[in-house]
Amino acid sequence: MPPTFDPWRAYVVAAEVSMATQASAESLAALRAQRLAALLASAAVHSPRYRRLLAGCDPATVRLEDLPVSHKAELMRDFEGWVADPALSLQALRRFVADPVNIAADFLGHYTVWESSGSTGEPAIFVQDARAMAVYDALEALRRPQLRPVERLLDPWSLTERIAFVGATDGHFASTVSVERLRRLQPGLAQRLQGFSFLQPLDRLCAELDAFAPTVVATYPSAAVLLAEERQAGRLRAAPREIWTGGETLSAASRAFVRHAFACPVANSYGASEFLSLAFECPLGVLHLNSDWAILEPIDAHGRCVPPGHAGVTTLLTNLANHLQPLIRYDLGDRVTLREACCDCGSHLPAIDVRGRDDDTLRLAGAAGMPAVKVVPLAVSTVLEEEAGLFDFQLVQQGPRDLLLKTRGQGEKAGRTLRKAHTVLAAFLEGQGAQGIHIHCRGGQSAQYGRSGKIRRVISQSDAAWPPC
């Protein structure tokens, strides 16, 4: 059993999460204040960076809004000064996550490691100890909505479930590491919880899902829509009884389409590499922030907190669970709105609306007489980041066979990276079955921003002229 799983700690945290689920607003506020003071006190002692920033402050009384905003790039530049364990070396962690064999393996015998995608630049490395993992596990297990409550009563341990995760299965991403970690923790679950790569051709993915016959599919909204299209077209026979989505914006139209295609309920969640389980939906379909363990502050362009009912230009996260790598007023990049009114479900966990990634699915020309080749945006990002090292990019589909790959980078190094990106992207799309695709590359180009406030990484300028699905 991995050292990052502590059974007694898991039991205690699960009890805390269970009790707080129905707690009053006052009790939740008290928990937040207590845990924030503990986080600041720990950071002031063990993190050289926060020892400087919190010098002269009383962790029990300092106001969170008086502390500086932190950004991913600056934290990564000062990694050894940021983390609370001097044994953590960024160079060693980079080597560790470069090898797929290490997915879900323990780092230094104590820690679980994953990296973020490069959606806002070069990926960051995040390290979790047993305490943080116990919190994520409990939130995932106890606050995920029960879509089939009667069946849960008959099968409380989900022994009849077959869960398929559809994503980038060869990378050290939070979702992939989490799936593999569960498989290692529970050998009896290994055959019933499997990952399926969305980097393979769609027909092969559908064939693997049909053979596995999942009762639950967990994936990104764009991939769920793509699979729903295949289901409607008769090219996917798998008939899951639940669809779980997260990681991107799930529109009402997309939710309705997926629900209709699979004739099953859809549950969305909100999480990030920086905090795995930020929010889950209640029975009314409203996202509720796990505010006993995470603080979100929507802010305006001047760094001031915006009132409930308004979306900021970005959102700051304070992770109350991870003392090893303190995330205090960390710029998350998403646009979050804290709702003014309490949710009708009765929960006092704050109701939120989230505008996350809103990239487009590519629909490219295939062989003559064949349907369009569809590629989800996260697959494109994974290929360009992992195989070409291109993190600052925007890919624009201008026609059924025409793509524009642009980056803000300039100079010789940026040119070499862009040429490599052209090569790996062309090979990947050909492997997906796309035919005659022209990729035009440009450096020194500005990028378009989406409604989330983030740079849109994959854009389809118009669907009207594209090949039919």
C-alpha positions as a Python dict, from the first residue, in 0.01 Angstrom:
ca = {
    (1, 'M'): (0, 0, 0),
    (2, 'P'): (152, 338, -95),
    (3, 'P'): (279, 545, 202),
    (4, 'T'): (72, 840, 76),
    (5, 'F'): (-236, 654, 200),
    (6, 'D'): (-278, 665, 578),
    (7, 'P'): (-588, 461, 679),
    (8, 'W'): (-635, 631, 1017),
    (9, 'R'): (-593, 979, 871),
    (10, 'A'): (-833, 889, 589),
    (11, 'Y'): (-1094, 779, 844),
    (12, 'V'): (-1060, 1101, 1049),
    (13, 'V'): (-1077, 1330, 744),
    (14, 'A'): (-1374, 1139, 603),
    (15, 'A'): (-1558, 1192, 931),
    (16, 'E'): (-1477, 1565, 919),
    (17, 'V'): (-1597, 1596, 559),
    (18, 'S'): (-1914, 1403, 636),
    (19, 'M'): (-2003, 1625, 932),
    (20, 'A'): (-1926, 1947, 744),
    (21, 'T'): (-2142, 1849, 447),
    (22, 'Q'): (-2457, 1948, 637),
    (23, 'A'): (-2294, 2211, 860),
    (24, 'S'): (-2429, 2562, 908),
    (25, 'A'): (-2273, 2862, 738),
    (26, 'E'): (-2132, 2972, 1074),
    (27, 'S'): (-1969, 2633, 1137),
    (28, 'L'): (-1816, 2633, 789),
    (29, 'A'): (-1677, 2983, 844),
    (30, 'A'): (-1522, 2872, 1173),
    (31, 'L'): (-1361, 2569, 1006),
    (32, 'R'): (-1218, 2789, 731),
    (33, 'A'): (-1073, 3036, 980),
    (34, 'Q'): (-918, 2757, 1187),
    (35, 'R'): (-766, 2585, 887),
    (36, 'L'): (-642, 2910, 732),
    (37, 'A'): (-463, 3001, 1055),
    (38, 'A'): (-305, 2652, 1063),
    (39, 'L'): (-194, 2683, 700),
    (40, 'L'): (-37, 3026, 754),
    (41, 'A'): (135, 2914, 1075),
    (42, 'S'): (281, 2611, 899),
    (43, 'A'): (390, 2813, 595),
    (44, 'A'): (557, 3076, 813),
    (45, 'V'): (773, 2806, 974),
    (46, 'H'): (845, 2560, 694),
    (47, 'S'): (837, 2758, 364),
    (48, 'P'): (1126, 3005, 321),
    (49, 'R'): (913, 3212, 82),
    (50, 'Y'): (625, 3250, 324),
    (51, 'R'): (858, 3294, 619),
    (52, 'R'): (960, 3620, 451),
    (53, 'L'): (611, 3721, 337),
    (54, 'L'): (448, 3650, 673),
    (55, 'A'): (721, 3799, 890),
    (56, 'G'): (559, 4003, 1166),
    (57, 'C'): (209, 3866, 1095),
    (58, 'D'): (-5, 3676, 1341),
    (59, 'P'): (-147, 3375, 1151),
    (60, 'A'): (-455, 3377, 1372),
    (61, 'T'): (-552, 3737, 1295),
    (62, 'V'): (-400, 3836, 959),
    (63, 'R'): (-660, 3906, 692),
    (64, 'L'): (-632, 3689, 383),
    (65, 'E'): (-706, 3982, 151),
    (66, 'D'): (-401, 4167, 290),
    (67, 'L'): (-164, 3895, 169),
    (68, 'P'): (-2, 3915, -177),
    (69, 'V'): (-136, 3734, -482),
    (70, 'S'): (83, 3447, -601),
    (71, 'H'): (129, 3337, -962),
    (72, 'K'): (233, 3002, -1104),
    (73, 'A'): (539, 3129, -1292),
    (74, 'E'): (692, 3308, -992),
    (75, 'L'): (627, 3014, -761),
    (76, 'M'): (790, 2771, -1000),
    (77, 'R'): (1093, 2997, -1035),
    (78, 'D'): (1129, 2990, -655),
    (79, 'F'): (1026, 2626, -615),
    (80, 'E'): (1280, 2522, -352),
    (81, 'G'): (1203, 2837, -154),
    (82, 'W'): (828, 2779, -185),
    (83, 'V'): (787, 2418, -73),
    (84, 'A'): (794, 2316, 292),
    (85, 'D'): (1023, 2013, 254),
    (86, 'P'): (1384, 2098, 155),
    (87, 'A'): (1419, 1748, 10),
    (88, 'L'): (1188, 1846, -277),
    (89, 'S'): (1398, 1935, -580),
    (90, 'L'): (1231, 2070, -893),
    (91, 'Q'): (1498, 1910, -1111),
    (92, 'A'): (1436, 1569, -955),
    (93, 'L'): (1059, 1612, -985),
    (94, 'R'): (1092, 1704, -1353),
    (95, 'R'): (1287, 1383, -1412),
    (96, 'F'): (1027, 1187, -1217),
    (97, 'V'): (727, 1310, -1421),
    (98, 'A'): (914, 1264, -1749),
    (99, 'D'): (879, 887, -1712),
    (100, 'P'): (526, 742, -1757),
    (101, 'V'): (631, 441, -1547),
    (102, 'N'): (619, 670, -1243),
    (103, 'I'): (250, 764, -1281),
    (104, 'A'): (98, 732, -930),
    (105, 'A'): (428, 604, -787),
    (106, 'D'): (545, 763, -462),
    (107, 'F'): (809, 1033, -479),
    (108, 'L'): (1066, 1002, -197),
    (109, 'G'): (843, 734, -49),
    (110, 'H'): (599, 992, 86),
    (111, 'Y'): (442, 1207, -183),
    (112, 'T'): (198, 1194, -474),
    (113, 'V'): (303, 1406, -772),
    (114, 'W'): (128, 1541, -1079),
    (115, 'E'): (177, 1826, -1323),
    (116, 'S'): (-66, 2075, -1463),
    (117, 'S'): (-137, 2113, -1832),
    (118, 'G'): (32, 2410, -1993),
    (119, 'S'): (-292, 2602, -2057),
    (120, 'T'): (-138, 2920, -1915),
    (121, 'G'): (227, 2852, -1996),
    (122, 'E'): (478, 2586, -1895),
    (123, 'P'): (331, 2315, -1668),
    (124, 'A'): (366, 2337, -1292),
    (125, 'I'): (452, 2048, -1061),
    (126, 'F'): (222, 1983, -765),
    (127, 'V'): (319, 1760, -473),
    (128, 'Q'): (69, 1621, -223),
    (129, 'D'): (129, 1452, 110),
    (130, 'A'): (-94, 1191, 276),
    (131, 'R'): (-301, 1457, 450),
    (132, 'A'): (-389, 1642, 130),
    (133, 'M'): (-468, 1317, -50),
    (134, 'A'): (-697, 1211, 236),
    (135, 'V'): (-892, 1536, 191),
    (136, 'Y'): (-926, 1492, -186),
    (137, 'D'): (-1028, 1128, -141),
    (138, 'A'): (-1295, 1214, 115),
    (139, 'L'): (-1441, 1499, -89),
    (140, 'E'): (-1452, 1279, -398),
    (141, 'A'): (-1614, 987, -217),
    (142, 'L'): (-1863, 1172, 3),
    (143, 'R'): (-1973, 1475, -199),
    (144, 'R'): (-2002, 1338, -549),
    (145, 'P'): (-2377, 1334, -628),
    (146, 'Q'): (-2565, 1005, -614),
    (147, 'L'): (-2718, 982, -961),
    (148, 'R'): (-2872, 639, -895),
    (149, 'P'): (-2955, 638, -524),
    (150, 'V'): (-3156, 315, -528),
    (151, 'E'): (-2873, 123, -692),
    (152, 'R'): (-2627, 273, -442),
    (153, 'L'): (-2838, 133, -159),
    (154, 'L'): (-2819, -212, -317),
    (155, 'D'): (-2449, -178, -401),
    (156, 'P'): (-2295, 72, -152),
    (157, 'W'): (-1938, -28, -238),
    (158, 'S'): (-1992, 0, -617),
    (159, 'L'): (-1885, -360, -667),
    (160, 'T'): (-2089, -389, -988),
    (161, 'E'): (-1960, -67, -1143),
    (162, 'R'): (-1720, -57, -1437),
    (163, 'I'): (-1568, 292, -1458),
    (164, 'A'): (-1394, 418, -1772),
    (165, 'F'): (-1178, 728, -1760),
    (166, 'V'): (-1129, 883, -2105),
    (167, 'G'): (-835, 1122, -2114),
    (168, 'A'): (-458, 1150, -2157),
    (169, 'T'): (-359, 825, -1992),
    (170, 'D'): (19, 846, -2040),
    (171, 'G'): (80, 1181, -1868),
    (172, 'H'): (132, 1277, -1505),
    (173, 'F'): (-189, 1479, -1500),
    (174, 'A'): (-401, 1497, -1185),
    (175, 'S'): (-688, 1291, -1324),
    (176, 'T'): (-460, 1021, -1468),
    (177, 'V'): (-253, 995, -1151),
    (178, 'S'): (-571, 976, -943),
    (179, 'V'): (-713, 690, -1149),
    (180, 'E'): (-390, 491, -1139),
    (181, 'R'): (-349, 558, -767),
    (182, 'L'): (-694, 413, -698),
    (183, 'R'): (-605, 106, -903),
    (184, 'R'): (-290, 56, -694),
    (185, 'L'): (-466, 115, -363),
    (186, 'Q'): (-749, -127, -443),
    (187, 'P'): (-628, -422, -655),
    (188, 'G'): (-982, -557, -668),
    (189, 'L'): (-1086, -238, -847),
    (190, 'A'): (-811, -254, -1109),
    (191, 'Q'): (-1016, -457, -1357),
    (192, 'R'): (-1322, -238, -1308),
    (193, 'L'): (-1151, 101, -1333),
    (194, 'Q'): (-957, 158, -1651),
    (195, 'G'): (-821, 450, -1846),
    (196, 'F'): (-873, 493, -2221),
    (197, 'S'): (-663, 735, -2422),
    (198, 'F'): (-835, 1001, -2628),
    (199, 'L'): (-511, 1034, -2826),
    (200, 'Q'): (-594, 723, -3029),
    (201, 'P'): (-822, 725, -3336),
    (202, 'L'): (-1187, 759, -3244),
    (203, 'D'): (-1294, 427, -3392),
    (204, 'R'): (-1035, 245, -3181),
    (205, 'L'): (-1146, 432, -2869),
    (206, 'C'): (-1507, 334, -2934),
    (207, 'A'): (-1408, -29, -2987),
    (208, 'E'): (-1220, -36, -2656),
    (209, 'L'): (-1513, 119, -2470),
    (210, 'D'): (-1753, -130, -2628),
    (211, 'A'): (-1531, -419, -2514),
    (212, 'F'): (-1507, -280, -2161),
    (213, 'A'): (-1882, -202, -2136),
    (214, 'P'): (-1855, 71, -1872),
    (215, 'T'): (-2140, 157, -1639),
    (216, 'V'): (-1976, 497, -1574),
    (217, 'V'): (-1773, 716, -1810),
    (218, 'A'): (-1562, 994, -1660),
    (219, 'T'): (-1418, 1244, -1907),
    (220, 'Y'): (-1405, 1604, -2024),
    (221, 'P'): (-1717, 1776, -2164),
    (222, 'S'): (-1573, 1802, -2517),
    (223, 'A'): (-1493, 1429, -2516),
    (224, 'A'): (-1837, 1346, -2374),
    (225, 'V'): (-2002, 1535, -2660),
    (226, 'L'): (-1781, 1356, -2913),
    (227, 'L'): (-1872, 1016, -2767),
    (228, 'A'): (-2240, 1114, -2763),
    (229, 'E'): (-2219, 1188, -3134),
    (230, 'E'): (-2066, 847, -3195),
    (231, 'R'): (-2341, 688, -2987),
    (232, 'Q'): (-2613, 860, -3187),
    (233, 'A'): (-2447, 756, -3514),
    (234, 'G'): (-2439, 391, -3403),
    (235, 'R'): (-2059, 375, -3395),
    (236, 'L'): (-2049, 338, -3015),
    (237, 'R'): (-2260, 69, -2851),
    (238, 'A'): (-2146, 118, -2491),
    (239, 'A'): (-2439, 223, -2274),
    (240, 'P'): (-2311, 375, -1948),
    (241, 'R'): (-2561, 453, -1676),
    (242, 'E'): (-2377, 767, -1562),
    (243, 'I'): (-2153, 1029, -1726),
    (244, 'W'): (-1913, 1231, -1509),
    (245, 'T'): (-1753, 1540, -1659),
    (246, 'G'): (-1505, 1803, -1545),
    (247, 'G'): (-1204, 2006, -1653),
    (248, 'E'): (-1384, 2223, -1909),
    (249, 'T'): (-1701, 2429, -1934),
    (250, 'L'): (-2013, 2213, -1964),
    (251, 'S'): (-2284, 2418, -2131),
    (252, 'A'): (-2653, 2346, -2077),
    (253, 'A'): (-2683, 2247, -2444),
    (254, 'S'): (-2390, 2004, -2422),
    (255, 'R'): (-2528, 1850, -2103),
    (256, 'A'): (-2869, 1799, -2263),
    (257, 'F'): (-2715, 1647, -2577),
    (258, 'V'): (-2499, 1399, -2383),
    (259, 'R'): (-2786, 1307, -2151),
    (260, 'H'): (-3018, 1243, -2445),
    (261, 'A'): (-2763, 1044, -2648),
    (262, 'F'): (-2680, 807, -2363),
    (263, 'A'): (-3022, 821, -2191),
    (264, 'C'): (-2851, 862, -1854),
    (265, 'P'): (-2780, 1139, -1602),
    (266, 'V'): (-2476, 1365, -1632),
    (267, 'A'): (-2290, 1507, -1331),
    (268, 'N'): (-2036, 1784, -1363),
    (269, 'S'): (-1762, 1877, -1116),
    (270, 'Y'): (-1502, 2150, -1083),
    (271, 'G'): (-1144, 2080, -993),
    (272, 'A'): (-791, 2184, -1079),
    (273, 'S'): (-439, 2055, -1054),
    (274, 'E'): (-400, 2296, -763),
    (275, 'F'): (-697, 2145, -574),
    (276, 'L'): (-840, 1824, -706),
    (277, 'S'): (-1200, 1849, -587),
    (278, 'L'): (-1310, 2211, -565),
    (279, 'A'): (-1684, 2169, -625),
    (280, 'F'): (-1951, 1909, -696),
    (281, 'E'): (-2308, 1938, -812),
    (282, 'C'): (-2602, 1905, -577),
    (283, 'P'): (-2922, 1720, -683),
    (284, 'L'): (-3042, 2045, -843),
    (285, 'G'): (-2738, 2061, -1072),
    (286, 'V'): (-2576, 2354, -889),
    (287, 'L'): (-2203, 2352, -817),
    (288, 'H'): (-2115, 2385, -448),
    (289, 'L'): (-1769, 2490, -339),
    (290, 'N'): (-1597, 2268, -82),
    (291, 'S'): (-1545, 2580, 126),
    (292, 'D'): (-1437, 2390, 435),
    (293, 'W'): (-1111, 2305, 256),
    (294, 'A'): (-1074, 2567, -20),
    (295, 'I'): (-1119, 2943, -41),
    (296, 'L'): (-1196, 3109, -375),
    (297, 'E'): (-1177, 3487, -420),
    (298, 'P'): (-1305, 3628, -750),
    (299, 'I'): (-1115, 3954, -812),
    (300, 'D'): (-1131, 4240, -1060),
    (301, 'A'): (-852, 4373, -1282),
    (302, 'H'): (-713, 4574, -988),
    (303, 'G'): (-693, 4272, -759),
    (304, 'R'): (-998, 4371, -552),
    (305, 'C'): (-1253, 4110, -447),
    (306, 'V'): (-1581, 4139, -633),
    (307, 'P'): (-1915, 4096, -453),
    (308, 'P'): (-2130, 3783, -485),
    (309, 'G'): (-2324, 3771, -808),
    (310, 'H'): (-2034, 3913, -1012),
    (311, 'A'): (-1760, 3730, -1200),
    (312, 'G'): (-1407, 3855, -1154),
    (313, 'V'): (-1145, 3866, -1426),
    (314, 'T'): (-974, 3579, -1244),
    (315, 'T'): (-1004, 3384, -919),
    (316, 'L'): (-762, 3333, -631),
    (317, 'L'): (-736, 2993, -462),
    (318, 'T'): (-619, 2921, -110),
    (319, 'N'): (-575, 2546, -58),
    (320, 'L'): (-631, 2467, 310),
    (321, 'A'): (-537, 2099, 275),
    (322, 'N'): (-185, 2114, 131),
    (323, 'H'): (71, 2249, 380),
    (324, 'L'): (357, 2092, 184),
    (325, 'Q'): (329, 2331, -110),
    (326, 'P'): (136, 2634, 20),
    (327, 'L'): (-109, 2781, -232),
    (328, 'I'): (-219, 3109, -76),
    (329, 'R'): (-415, 3355, -291),
    (330, 'Y'): (-292, 3168, -600),
    (331, 'D'): (-412, 3304, -935),
    (332, 'L'): (-615, 3014, -1070),
    (333, 'G'): (-708, 3182, -1399),
    (334, 'D'): (-1075, 3074, -1403),
    (335, 'R'): (-1370, 3311, -1383),
    (336, 'V'): (-1585, 3211, -1087),
    (337, 'T'): (-1903, 3375, -960),
    (338, 'L'): (-2014, 3325, -601),
    (339, 'R'): (-2393, 3319, -609),
    (340, 'E'): (-2577, 3568, -391),
    (341, 'A'): (-2867, 3344, -289),
    (342, 'C'): (-2848, 3015, -103),
    (343, 'C'): (-2922, 2708, -311),
    (344, 'D'): (-3270, 2555, -278),
    (345, 'C'): (-3107, 2218, -203),
    (346, 'G'): (-3045, 2341, 152),
    (347, 'S'): (-2666, 2307, 154),
    (348, 'H'): (-2469, 2591, 315),
    (349, 'L'): (-2166, 2515, 100),
    (350, 'P'): (-2148, 2821, -130),
    (351, 'A'): (-2311, 2789, -472),
    (352, 'I'): (-2085, 2894, -759),
    (353, 'D'): (-2083, 2933, -1135),
    (354, 'V'): (-1761, 2859, -1323),
    (355, 'R'): (-1643, 2962, -1665),
    (356, 'G'): (-1346, 2740, -1747),
    (357, 'R'): (-1193, 2627, -2073),
    (358, 'D'): (-1414, 2666, -2377),
    (359, 'D'): (-1202, 2532, -2662),
    (360, 'D'): (-1349, 2375, -2976),
    (361, 'T'): (-1335, 2021, -3112),
    (362, 'L'): (-1156, 1993, -3448),
    (363, 'R'): (-1359, 1843, -3732),
    (364, 'L'): (-1121, 1760, -4013),
    (365, 'A'): (-1153, 1602, -4356),
    (366, 'G'): (-1092, 1229, -4361),
    (367, 'A'): (-1063, 982, -4646),
    (368, 'A'): (-1308, 1015, -4933),
    (369, 'G'): (-1656, 905, -4837),
    (370, 'M'): (-1566, 880, -4469),
    (371, 'P'): (-1705, 1092, -4184),
    (372, 'A'): (-1514, 1389, -4050),
    (373, 'V'): (-1226, 1312, -3817),
    (374, 'K'): (-1303, 1464, -3478),
    (375, 'V'): (-1027, 1553, -3232),
    (376, 'V'): (-1096, 1690, -2883),
    (377, 'P'): (-899, 2003, -2786),
    (378, 'L'): (-723, 1847, -2487),
    (379, 'A'): (-577, 1580, -2714),
    (380, 'V'): (-426, 1853, -2932),
    (381, 'S'): (-284, 2032, -2628),
    (382, 'T'): (-136, 1712, -2490),
    (383, 'V'): (43, 1628, -2814),
    (384, 'L'): (187, 1978, -2862),
    (385, 'E'): (300, 2008, -2501),
    (386, 'E'): (432, 1658, -2441),
    (387, 'E'): (592, 1586, -2779),
    (388, 'A'): (694, 1932, -2904),
    (389, 'G'): (738, 2129, -2582),
    (390, 'L'): (509, 2402, -2719),
    (391, 'F'): (305, 2553, -2437),
    (392, 'D'): (223, 2901, -2565),
    (393, 'F'): (11, 2834, -2871),
    (394, 'Q'): (-323, 2879, -3038),
    (395, 'L'): (-452, 2645, -3308),
    (396, 'V'): (-722, 2786, -3535),
    (397, 'Q'): (-918, 2570, -3777),
    (398, 'Q'): (-980, 2779, -4088),
    (399, 'G'): (-1132, 2509, -4307),
    (400, 'P'): (-1178, 2131, -4330),
    (401, 'R'): (-811, 2088, -4425),
    (402, 'D'): (-654, 2413, -4304),
    (403, 'L'): (-510, 2486, -3960),
    (404, 'L'): (-320, 2790, -3836),
    (405, 'L'): (-77, 2719, -3551),
    (406, 'K'): (48, 3038, -3394),
    (407, 'T'): (255, 3135, -3094),
    (408, 'R'): (358, 3460, -2932),
    (409, 'G'): (717, 3337, -2924),
    (410, 'Q'): (975, 3483, -3162),
    (411, 'G'): (1336, 3413, -3246),
    (412, 'E'): (1539, 3108, -3342),
    (413, 'K'): (1440, 2891, -3043),
    (414, 'A'): (1070, 2963, -3089),
    (415, 'G'): (1106, 2884, -3460),
    (416, 'R'): (1262, 2543, -3388),
    (417, 'T'): (986, 2461, -3140),
    (418, 'L'): (719, 2566, -3389),
    (419, 'R'): (870, 2349, -3663),
    (420, 'K'): (879, 2051, -3428),
    (421, 'A'): (518, 2121, -3331),
    (422, 'H'): (422, 2119, -3699),
    (423, 'T'): (585, 1779, -3744),
    (424, 'V'): (430, 1610, -3440),
    (425, 'L'): (84, 1760, -3496),
    (426, 'A'): (81, 1655, -3861),
    (427, 'A'): (181, 1300, -3766),
    (428, 'F'): (-80, 1286, -3490),
    (429, 'L'): (-364, 1406, -3713),
    (430, 'E'): (-264, 1163, -3988),
    (431, 'G'): (-272, 885, -3728),
    (432, 'Q'): (-625, 994, -3640),
    (433, 'G'): (-729, 945, -4005),
    (434, 'A'): (-729, 1309, -4121),
    (435, 'Q'): (-625, 1349, -4484),
    (436, 'G'): (-455, 1634, -4671),
    (437, 'I'): (-429, 1867, -4371),
    (438, 'H'): (-229, 2187, -4421),
    (439, 'I'): (-79, 2340, -4106),
    (440, 'H'): (36, 2700, -4138),
    (441, 'C'): (272, 2819, -3864),
    (442, 'R'): (329, 3176, -3746),
    (443, 'G'): (537, 3319, -3463),
    (444, 'G'): (497, 3653, -3289),
    (445, 'Q'): (119, 3638, -3308),
    (446, 'S'): (-138, 3758, -3057),
    (447, 'A'): (-402, 3520, -2923),
    (448, 'Q'): (-779, 3525, -2882),
    (449, 'Y'): (-931, 3508, -2534),
    (450, 'G'): (-1242, 3310, -2452),
    (451, 'R'): (-1531, 3392, -2222),
    (452, 'S'): (-1339, 3227, -1939),
    (453, 'G'): (-1076, 3499, -1961),
    (454, 'K'): (-816, 3238, -2059),
    (455, 'I'): (-649, 3213, -2395),
    (456, 'R'): (-848, 2982, -2618),
    (457, 'R'): (-605, 2720, -2736),
    (458, 'V'): (-810, 2540, -3002),
    (459, 'I'): (-1059, 2739, -3210),
    (460, 'S'): (-1287, 2652, -3499),
    (461, 'Q'): (-1370, 2974, -3683),
    (462, 'S'): (-1684, 2836, -3846),
    (463, 'D'): (-1858, 2502, -3844),
    (464, 'A'): (-2078, 2578, -4142),
    (465, 'A'): (-1833, 2474, -4414),
    (466, 'W'): (-1677, 2179, -4233),
    (467, 'P'): (-1739, 1820, -4338),
    (468, 'P'): (-2056, 1666, -4195),
    (469, 'C'): (-2018, 1445, -3885),
}
